[in-house]
Amino acid sequence: MNYKVEIHQTGRGGRISYIEDERTLSLDWEFAINGVDLFVPPPENWDAYWRGRDAAWAQGRRQEILERVAEEVRKQKAAGAKVTIEDNWIHFEF
């Protein structure tokens, strides 16, 4: 399974695109006081959120996808950041 992560910036935030086999999930991010927050659907809403956006292929794969996104963002833009995956966001602390 091939995937990539693209980071798009507009002002103090932007969008992260997780692309897997030509299918895309888009997540919003913004700069925070001590780093960057990437907003994600909470565990209890993950499947319904993506099903409602014609991305049912992401159902049941929250942890896998978020770990991939977190690692790729860290590699590309935040090598020294402490990364935590929480219910509503991935936080990159500098």
Summary of the structure (lengths in Angstrom):
residues: 94
radius of gyration: 12.6
end to end distance: 31.3
largest distance: 35.8
contacts: 242
relative contact order: 0.20
helix: 27%
strand: 43%
